[in-house]
Each structure stands twice: as C-alpha cells, then as structure tokens.
Amino acid sequence: DDPFESPQITARLWKEVYSTFMLHCSTELPFLHEELFHLRVQQASTERSADTQIFLLGMLALTARFIPELASAHHATDPLVSSEYYADAFSARLDARSLTSEPSLDRVQGLLMMSVYHWLMCRGQVAWMYITIAKG
C-alpha cells in the first residue's frame, strides 16, 4: 500500500495535518515553514523525492492520532494505530542511501519527527537511533 494514494489524503487533509502539527508539535519541532510545507504537498506523489516522502510520512506519523478521519480510515478504535501505520511506512522507506548519503533538509526533518514520535511512544532507544541518523 502506498500511504499517499489513500482516498483520505486530500488537500484539505494536508491543511489539517499542518494545523495539527503546529498545535501539538511545534514546540518540540519549531522548524516547519508553512509555505514550504504546502509546496512539498502540492507535488504529485509520483514526483516527490524519497526524502520528501520521508518528511511527509513523519508529519503523518505525528499527527494521524489527532485526526479522526485518519484514525477511522484504518478501522481502528485506538487512534495510535493510524499513527503507527505511517511510522511503519516511514521505516519501510529507509534504505542504505537514506542512512549513508549526503543528508537533505527533508530527510533530517523527517528523522527528527520520527525521533519525537518514538519518544512519545516510550521507545527511547529507537528515538535516539533516529536522532543519531539525523545528525549524520
């Protein structure tokens, strides 16, 4: 499954993802610029780089639990299931190039988002692993 091809992923939903991120995560991750975020989202999913996909999946992992439409899309009574779905999709996109090539802004920001996600899920060791990868 390509998480970006889900019928729930619409332009309206991306606006809600941004608002939710700003409400719940901007204190820990104050680096998100609204205009740049929307430029990333406007690209067709087939045109998005692997690093941009990693960035967007980080956003979805952090915010899906707070967006009822995403929680219900995964037929979950626990909204954390929807966040875990996007965290798993994020992990599936990490490959040797992601871990060893010259870092990009999208990739570093995505890795930082996943670090916070895992920290909030009480997975400290995994959170530190993502921080270590992000710092390159």
C-alpha positions in Angstrom: 0.0 0.0 0.0 1.2 3.5 -0.9 0.0 5.7 2.0 -0.1 8.7 -0.2 -2.7 7.1 -2.5 -5.2 6.7 0.2 -8.5 8.5 -0.6 -8.3 10.3 2.8 -5.1 12.1 1.7 -6.6 15.2 0.2 -5.5 18.9 0.0 -7.9 19.6 2.8 -6.4 16.9 4.9 -2.9 18.2 4.4 -4.1 21.6 5.8 -5.4 19.8 8.8 -2.1 17.9 9.2 -0.2 21.2 9.2 -2.6 22.8 11.7 -2.4 19.7 13.9 1.4 19.7 13.7 1.5 23.3 14.7 -0.9 22.7 17.6 0.8 19.6 19.0 4.4 19.5 17.8 5.7 23.0 17.0 7.2 23.5 20.5 9.5 20.5 20.1 10.0 20.9 16.3 9.8 24.6 15.5 11.4 24.3 12.1 8.3 23.9 9.9 7.7 26.7 7.4 4.1 26.8 6.2 4.8 27.8 2.6 7.5 25.2 2.1 5.3 22.5 3.6 2.5 23.3 1.2 4.9 23.3 -1.7 6.0 19.8 -0.7 2.4 18.6 -0.5 1.4 20.1 -3.9 3.9 17.9 -5.8 2.2 14.9 -7.3 3.1 11.9 -5.2 4.9 10.4 -8.2 7.1 13.5 -8.4 8.1 13.6 -4.7 11.6 12.6 -3.9 12.2 9.8 -1.4 13.3 12.4 1.1 10.2 14.4 0.7 8.1 11.3 1.2 10.1 10.6 4.4 9.3 14.1 5.6 5.6 13.8 4.9 5.3 10.4 6.5 7.0 11.9 9.6 4.3 14.5 9.6 1.5 11.9 9.3 3.0 9.7 12.0 3.0 12.6 14.4 -0.5 13.9 13.6 -2.6 11.0 12.5 -3.6 10.1 16.1 -5.2 13.6 16.4 -7.2 13.5 13.1 -10.3 11.4 13.4 -10.6 10.9 9.6 -7.2 9.2 9.5 -8.0 7.1 12.6 -11.2 5.9 11.1 -9.5 5.1 7.7 -7.5 2.4 9.5 -10.7 1.0 11.1 -9.0 1.4 14.5 -10.7 2.1 17.8 -7.3 3.2 19.0 -6.1 6.3 17.1 -2.5 5.3 17.7 -2.9 2.6 15.1 -3.2 5.1 12.4 0.0 6.9 13.6 1.8 3.5 13.7 0.7 2.8 10.1 2.6 5.9 8.9 5.5 5.3 11.2 5.8 1.8 9.6 5.6 3.3 6.1 8.4 5.7 7.1 10.6 2.9 8.3 10.0 0.9 5.1 11.3 3.8 3.1 14.6 4.0 4.9 17.3 2.2 2.9 21.1 2.3 2.7 21.1 5.5 0.7 18.9 7.2 3.3 21.3 6.2 6.0 24.6 6.9 4.3 24.2 9.6 1.6 24.6 13.4 2.0 21.7 14.5 4.2 18.9 16.6 2.9 16.7 19.0 4.8 13.6 16.9 4.2 15.3 13.7 5.4 16.8 15.3 8.6 13.5 16.9 9.5 11.6 13.6 8.9 14.1 11.7 11.1 13.7 14.3 13.8 9.9 13.9 13.6 10.2 10.2 13.9 12.5 10.6 16.9 9.9 12.6 18.7 7.2 10.1 17.6 9.1 7.2 19.1 9.9 9.2 22.2 6.2 9.9 22.8 5.5 6.1 22.3 8.0 5.4 25.1 10.6 3.9 22.7 13.6 5.8 23.9 16.2 3.6 22.3 14.5 3.9 18.8 14.1 7.7 19.3 17.9 8.0 20.0 18.6 5.9 16.9 16.7 8.3 14.7 18.5 11.3 16.3 21.8 9.6 15.6 20.9 9.0 11.9 19.7 12.6 11.6 22.9 14.2 12.9 24.8 12.1 10.3 
